[in-house]
Amino acid sequence: KHHICNANMMRNGADYAVFINTAQEFDGSDSGARPDEAVSWGKIRSSAKTVKVHCDATIAFPLLVAKTFASRMKPLH
């Protein structure tokens, strides 16, 4: 997450951001930071669509990938 966000600073911020993690903001962890924190650093554009998903990535990521492939598949009939 951190390297990708930092790389997007070179292009004036990301257009979209989906953060999937179990970290909470209150513990001071950078992983727990909300997307608006990345906006303040220029890593994400202020007009970007963002979401933070509180879930284990081993559960959420396969579901996102499956939905992406399913939405692009053509019906077999």
Secondary structure, 3 states (H helix, E strand, C coil): CHHHHHHHHHHCCEEEEEEEECCCHHHCCHHHCCHHHHHHCCCEEEEEEEEEEECCHHHHHHHHHHHHHHHHCCCCC
